[in-house]
Amino acid sequence: MTFCTNSTSSAFEPREETDTLLQIVMYLIAIIGILANITVIIVFVNCKIHRRSFTYLLVFQQSVIDLYASAHYFIFFCIQPVPTEKINDAFCKLGTIFLFFLSASTLNLVFISVERYVAVVYPLKYWIRGNSKRSMIKHLGIPFLAAFIITVQYAFISEEDIGNPGTCVFCYRSEGLQILSSVSLLLANAVIPITVMTFCYRRVYVTLNKQMKVRAELTMQSLTNTTPLRESSNDARAENADTSAQSRRNDDAERNFIVTMCINTVVYIICVIPLILLYLIYTICQCFDVNNHVSRDVGLLFVLSNTAVNPFVYAYKFNEYREGFSKTFCQN
Protein backbone atom coordinates (compact mmCIF):
# COMPACT_ATOMS: atom_id res chain seq x y z
CA MET A 1 0.00 0.00 0.00
CA THR A 2 1.36 3.39 -0.97
CA PHE A 3 1.31 6.53 1.13
CA CYS A 4 0.55 9.70 -0.86
CA THR A 5 0.20 13.15 0.54
CA ASN A 6 -0.18 16.69 -0.77
CA SER A 7 2.80 17.73 1.30
CA THR A 8 4.95 16.12 -1.38
CA SER A 9 2.98 17.37 -4.35
CA SER A 10 4.99 18.13 -7.42
CA ALA A 11 5.96 21.78 -7.47
CA PHE A 12 5.82 22.16 -11.19
CA GLU A 13 2.59 20.84 -12.70
CA PRO A 14 0.26 23.38 -14.33
CA ARG A 15 -2.70 24.45 -12.17
CA GLU A 16 -5.65 26.61 -13.12
CA GLU A 17 -5.55 28.11 -9.63
CA THR A 18 -2.06 29.47 -10.10
CA ASP A 19 -1.97 33.20 -9.87
CA THR A 20 -1.77 34.59 -13.41
CA LEU A 21 0.81 37.24 -12.60
CA LEU A 22 3.17 34.75 -10.96
CA GLN A 23 2.75 32.39 -13.89
CA ILE A 24 3.63 35.13 -16.38
CA VAL A 25 6.68 36.09 -14.31
CA MET A 26 7.85 32.46 -14.28
CA TYR A 27 7.43 32.24 -18.06
CA LEU A 28 9.50 35.41 -18.47
CA ILE A 29 12.21 34.12 -16.14
CA ALA A 30 12.40 30.89 -18.11
CA ILE A 31 12.81 32.86 -21.37
CA ILE A 32 15.43 35.13 -19.79
CA GLY A 33 17.27 32.07 -18.48
CA ILE A 34 17.35 30.55 -21.96
CA LEU A 35 18.60 33.72 -23.68
CA ALA A 36 21.10 34.67 -20.96
CA ASN A 37 22.71 31.23 -20.79
CA ILE A 38 22.85 30.99 -24.59
CA THR A 39 24.72 34.31 -24.53
CA VAL A 40 27.24 32.93 -22.04
CA ILE A 41 27.77 29.83 -24.16
CA ILE A 42 28.30 31.94 -27.32
CA VAL A 43 30.84 34.18 -25.57
CA PHE A 44 32.75 31.25 -24.08
CA VAL A 45 32.89 29.38 -27.40
CA ASN A 46 33.75 32.46 -29.48
CA CYS A 47 36.57 33.55 -27.15
CA LYS A 48 37.58 29.99 -26.18
CA ILE A 49 37.31 30.94 -22.51
CA HIS A 50 36.34 27.39 -21.55
CA ARG A 51 39.69 26.13 -22.90
CA ARG A 52 41.80 28.32 -20.64
CA SER A 53 41.33 26.22 -17.52
CA PHE A 54 39.29 23.40 -16.07
CA THR A 55 37.60 25.94 -13.79
CA TYR A 56 36.27 27.94 -16.72
CA LEU A 57 35.13 24.69 -18.34
CA LEU A 58 33.03 24.06 -15.22
CA VAL A 59 31.55 27.56 -15.54
CA PHE A 60 30.71 26.78 -19.17
CA GLN A 61 29.05 23.56 -18.04
CA GLN A 62 27.07 25.52 -15.43
CA SER A 63 25.52 27.63 -18.18
CA VAL A 64 24.73 24.53 -20.25
CA ILE A 65 22.94 22.92 -17.28
CA ASP A 66 21.01 26.10 -16.47
CA LEU A 67 20.06 26.43 -20.15
CA TYR A 68 18.63 22.91 -20.16
CA ALA A 69 16.74 23.58 -16.91
CA SER A 70 15.18 26.81 -18.23
CA ALA A 71 14.40 25.27 -21.63
CA HIS A 72 12.83 22.18 -20.07
CA TYR A 73 10.61 24.27 -17.84
CA PHE A 74 9.56 26.55 -20.68
CA ILE A 75 8.87 23.80 -23.23
CA PHE A 76 7.36 21.28 -20.86
CA PHE A 77 5.26 23.53 -18.64
CA CYS A 78 4.73 26.73 -20.65
CA ILE A 79 4.40 25.86 -24.33
CA GLN A 80 2.87 22.40 -24.09
CA PRO A 81 1.27 21.93 -20.67
CA VAL A 82 -0.76 18.74 -20.63
CA PRO A 83 -4.50 19.47 -20.18
CA THR A 84 -5.99 18.39 -16.88
CA GLU A 85 -8.07 15.59 -18.35
CA LYS A 86 -5.09 14.09 -20.18
CA ILE A 87 -2.44 14.29 -17.48
CA ASN A 88 -0.95 10.92 -16.62
CA ASP A 89 1.97 9.22 -14.93
CA ALA A 90 4.22 9.75 -17.96
CA PHE A 91 3.79 13.51 -17.72
CA CYS A 92 4.52 13.45 -13.99
CA LYS A 93 7.62 11.31 -14.43
CA LEU A 94 8.98 13.35 -17.35
CA GLY A 95 8.47 16.48 -15.29
CA THR A 96 11.02 15.21 -12.79
CA ILE A 97 13.76 15.86 -15.38
CA PHE A 98 13.45 19.53 -14.41
CA LEU A 99 14.30 18.58 -10.83
CA PHE A 100 17.31 16.61 -12.10
CA PHE A 101 18.68 19.69 -13.87
CA LEU A 102 18.09 21.84 -10.78
CA SER A 103 20.04 19.35 -8.68
CA ALA A 104 22.83 19.12 -11.29
CA SER A 105 23.07 22.92 -11.33
CA THR A 106 23.43 23.01 -7.56
CA LEU A 107 26.04 20.25 -7.48
CA ASN A 108 28.05 21.85 -10.30
CA LEU A 109 28.28 25.03 -8.20
CA VAL A 110 29.48 22.88 -5.30
CA PHE A 111 32.02 21.19 -7.58
CA ILE A 112 33.41 24.58 -8.65
CA SER A 113 33.84 25.64 -5.01
CA VAL A 114 35.62 22.38 -4.11
CA GLU A 115 37.83 22.61 -7.20
CA ARG A 116 38.91 26.15 -6.28
CA TYR A 117 39.41 25.13 -2.66
CA VAL A 118 41.85 22.36 -3.63
CA ALA A 119 43.60 24.55 -6.23
CA VAL A 120 44.21 27.45 -3.84
CA VAL A 121 44.65 25.75 -0.46
CA TYR A 122 46.52 22.67 -1.77
CA PRO A 123 48.14 23.90 -5.02
CA LEU A 124 50.79 21.16 -5.24
CA LYS A 125 48.25 18.38 -4.85
CA TYR A 126 46.00 20.09 -7.40
CA TRP A 127 48.84 20.45 -9.89
CA ILE A 128 49.88 16.79 -9.55
CA ARG A 129 46.36 15.47 -10.00
CA GLY A 130 45.36 17.97 -12.67
CA ASN A 131 48.50 17.96 -14.79
CA SER A 132 46.72 15.93 -17.47
CA LYS A 133 43.73 17.59 -19.16
CA ARG A 134 42.14 14.27 -19.94
CA SER A 135 42.22 13.24 -16.29
CA MET A 136 40.33 16.42 -15.39
CA ILE A 137 37.74 16.35 -18.18
CA LYS A 138 36.37 13.01 -17.03
CA HIS A 139 35.42 14.70 -13.74
CA LEU A 140 32.84 16.83 -15.57
CA GLY A 141 30.33 14.04 -15.18
CA ILE A 142 30.46 14.05 -11.37
CA PRO A 143 27.64 16.62 -10.87
CA PHE A 144 25.40 14.73 -13.30
CA LEU A 145 26.06 11.37 -11.67
CA ALA A 146 25.45 12.76 -8.19
CA ALA A 147 22.27 14.54 -9.35
CA PHE A 148 20.99 11.32 -10.92
CA ILE A 149 21.58 9.37 -7.70
CA ILE A 150 19.79 12.04 -5.67
CA THR A 151 16.79 12.62 -7.94
CA VAL A 152 16.20 9.21 -9.55
CA GLN A 153 13.71 8.47 -6.76
CA TYR A 154 11.41 11.14 -8.21
CA ALA A 155 10.81 9.00 -11.29
CA PHE A 156 9.50 6.16 -9.10
CA ILE A 157 7.42 8.13 -6.60
CA SER A 158 5.87 10.79 -8.86
CA GLU A 159 2.38 9.72 -9.95
CA GLU A 160 -0.88 11.22 -11.07
CA ASP A 161 -3.28 11.86 -8.21
CA ILE A 162 -6.33 9.81 -9.22
CA GLY A 163 -8.50 11.56 -6.67
CA ASN A 164 -7.47 14.99 -7.92
CA PRO A 165 -6.91 14.90 -11.72
CA GLY A 166 -4.38 17.42 -12.97
CA THR A 167 -2.10 17.00 -9.96
CA CYS A 168 1.13 15.07 -9.52
CA VAL A 169 1.88 13.65 -6.09
CA PHE A 170 4.82 11.81 -4.58
CA CYS A 171 3.69 8.40 -3.31
CA TYR A 172 5.69 6.35 -0.80
CA ARG A 173 5.27 2.84 0.58
CA SER A 174 5.23 4.20 4.10
CA GLU A 175 5.36 7.46 6.03
CA GLY A 176 8.83 6.50 7.27
CA LEU A 177 10.15 6.31 3.72
CA GLN A 178 8.58 9.69 3.02
CA ILE A 179 10.41 11.28 5.94
CA LEU A 180 13.70 9.58 4.95
CA SER A 181 13.36 10.72 1.34
CA SER A 182 12.43 14.29 2.28
CA VAL A 183 15.33 14.63 4.72
CA SER A 184 17.84 13.19 2.23
CA LEU A 185 16.67 15.56 -0.52
CA LEU A 186 16.79 18.55 1.81
CA LEU A 187 20.33 17.70 2.89
CA ALA A 188 21.61 16.90 -0.62
CA ASN A 189 20.06 19.90 -2.40
CA ALA A 190 20.28 22.62 0.23
CA VAL A 191 22.01 22.07 3.57
CA ILE A 192 25.15 20.27 2.37
CA PRO A 193 25.71 22.47 -0.74
CA ILE A 194 25.35 25.69 1.26
CA THR A 195 27.68 24.40 3.98
CA VAL A 196 30.33 23.15 1.55
CA MET A 197 30.35 26.29 -0.62
CA THR A 198 30.49 28.59 2.40
CA PHE A 199 33.38 26.64 3.92
CA CYS A 200 35.36 26.39 0.66
CA TYR A 201 35.10 30.04 -0.37
CA ARG A 202 35.88 31.26 3.13
CA ARG A 203 39.06 29.16 3.24
CA VAL A 204 39.98 30.24 -0.29
CA TYR A 205 39.53 33.92 0.58
CA VAL A 206 41.67 33.61 3.71
CA THR A 207 44.38 31.69 1.84
CA LEU A 208 44.52 34.23 -0.99
CA ASN A 209 45.00 37.05 1.49
CA LYS A 210 47.87 35.19 3.15
CA GLN A 211 49.49 34.46 -0.20
CA MET A 212 49.29 38.10 -1.22
CA LYS A 213 50.99 39.20 2.01
CA VAL A 214 53.76 36.63 1.59
CA ARG A 215 54.38 37.65 -2.02
CA ALA A 216 54.46 41.33 -1.08
CA GLU A 217 57.04 40.64 1.66
CA LEU A 218 59.20 38.55 -0.67
CA THR A 219 59.07 41.25 -3.34
CA MET A 220 60.14 43.92 -0.88
CA GLN A 221 63.00 41.76 0.36
CA SER A 222 64.23 41.06 -3.17
CA LEU A 223 64.15 44.75 -4.05
CA THR A 224 65.93 45.69 -0.83
CA ASN A 225 68.68 43.10 -1.31
CA THR A 226 69.39 44.19 -4.89
CA THR A 227 72.45 46.44 -5.21
CA PRO A 228 71.61 49.40 -7.44
CA LEU A 229 75.25 50.01 -8.54
CA ARG A 230 75.52 47.33 -11.18
CA GLU A 231 73.81 46.94 -14.53
CA SER A 232 73.07 43.29 -13.79
CA SER A 233 71.30 44.42 -10.63
CA ASN A 234 69.10 46.73 -12.69
CA ASP A 235 68.22 43.81 -14.94
CA ALA A 236 67.44 41.70 -11.89
CA ARG A 237 65.19 44.40 -10.49
CA ALA A 238 63.38 44.71 -13.82
CA GLU A 239 62.90 40.93 -13.90
CA ASN A 240 61.62 40.94 -10.32
CA ALA A 241 59.23 43.76 -11.18
CA ASP A 242 57.88 41.81 -14.18
CA THR A 243 57.46 38.70 -12.07
CA SER A 244 55.73 40.71 -9.37
CA ALA A 245 53.39 42.31 -11.90
CA GLN A 246 52.52 38.92 -13.37
CA SER A 247 51.83 37.55 -9.90
CA ARG A 248 49.57 40.49 -9.14
CA ARG A 249 47.65 39.92 -12.37
CA ASN A 250 47.21 36.25 -11.53
CA ASP A 251 46.12 37.12 -8.00
CA ASP A 252 43.65 39.71 -9.28
CA ALA A 253 42.18 37.24 -11.78
CA GLU A 254 41.86 34.56 -9.13
CA ARG A 255 40.33 36.96 -6.64
CA ASN A 256 37.93 38.30 -9.28
CA PHE A 257 36.72 34.78 -10.07
CA ILE A 258 36.34 33.87 -6.40
CA VAL A 259 34.32 37.02 -5.74
CA THR A 260 32.13 36.20 -8.74
CA MET A 261 31.44 32.69 -7.47
CA CYS A 262 30.84 33.99 -3.94
CA ILE A 263 28.12 36.24 -5.36
CA ASN A 264 26.68 33.22 -7.19
CA THR A 265 26.67 31.32 -3.90
CA VAL A 266 24.85 34.12 -2.09
CA VAL A 267 22.30 34.27 -4.91
CA TYR A 268 21.83 30.50 -4.71
CA ILE A 269 21.20 30.69 -0.96
CA ILE A 270 18.67 33.48 -1.44
CA CYS A 271 16.90 31.47 -4.15
CA VAL A 272 16.57 28.20 -2.21
CA ILE A 273 15.80 29.59 1.26
CA PRO A 274 12.09 30.40 0.52
CA LEU A 275 11.33 26.84 -0.60
CA ILE A 276 13.25 25.39 2.35
CA LEU A 277 11.33 27.58 4.81
CA LEU A 278 8.05 26.63 3.16
CA TYR A 279 8.91 22.95 3.46
CA LEU A 280 9.95 23.26 7.10
CA ILE A 281 6.89 25.31 8.11
CA TYR A 282 4.49 22.91 6.44
CA THR A 283 6.25 19.86 7.89
CA ILE A 284 6.02 21.29 11.40
CA CYS A 285 2.47 22.65 11.43
CA GLN A 286 0.69 21.35 8.29
CA CYS A 287 -1.55 24.37 8.73
CA PHE A 288 -2.18 25.18 5.05
CA ASP A 289 -2.69 23.44 1.72
CA VAL A 290 0.80 23.65 0.25
CA ASN A 291 -0.40 22.35 -3.11
CA ASN A 292 -2.70 25.33 -3.70
CA HIS A 293 -0.95 28.02 -1.67
CA VAL A 294 0.65 31.02 -3.36
CA SER A 295 3.81 30.52 -1.27
CA ARG A 296 4.57 27.38 -3.26
CA ASP A 297 4.59 29.34 -6.51
CA VAL A 298 6.77 32.03 -4.93
CA GLY A 299 9.24 29.37 -3.79
CA LEU A 300 9.34 27.86 -7.27
CA LEU A 301 9.78 31.35 -8.74
CA PHE A 302 12.93 31.85 -6.65
CA VAL A 303 14.33 28.42 -7.55
CA LEU A 304 13.71 29.00 -11.25
CA SER A 305 15.38 32.41 -10.98
CA ASN A 306 18.60 30.72 -9.90
CA THR A 307 18.99 29.23 -13.39
CA ALA A 308 18.77 32.70 -14.99
CA VAL A 309 20.72 34.96 -12.68
CA ASN A 310 24.29 33.62 -13.02
CA PRO A 311 24.92 35.17 -16.48
CA PHE A 312 24.06 38.58 -15.06
CA VAL A 313 26.53 38.02 -12.22
CA TYR A 314 29.20 37.19 -14.81
CA ALA A 315 28.36 40.36 -16.74
CA TYR A 316 28.59 42.40 -13.53
CA LYS A 317 31.78 40.98 -12.01
CA PHE A 318 33.59 38.32 -14.07
CA ASN A 319 36.31 40.18 -16.00
CA GLU A 320 37.08 37.34 -18.43
CA TYR A 321 33.42 37.15 -19.44
CA ARG A 322 33.01 40.92 -19.67
CA GLU A 323 36.01 41.18 -22.00
CA GLY A 324 34.73 38.25 -24.05
CA PHE A 325 31.26 39.78 -24.26
CA SER A 326 32.66 43.05 -25.56
CA LYS A 327 34.82 41.20 -28.07
CA THR A 328 31.89 39.10 -29.27
CA PHE A 329 29.06 41.62 -29.45
CA CYS A 330 30.50 45.13 -29.22
CA GLN A 331 33.26 45.22 -31.84
CA ASN A 332 32.77 47.59 -34.73
PyMOL commands that set and color helices and strands:
alter all, ss='L'
color gray80, all
select helices_A, chain A and resi 6-8+20-47+49-51+54-79+84-86+89-121+123-129+133-157+175-225+231-285+290-292+294-317+319-329
alter helices_A, ss='H'
color red, helices_A
select strands_A, chain A and resi 3-5+158-160+168-172
alter strands_A, ss='S'
color yellow, strands_A
deselect
rebuild
show_as cartoon
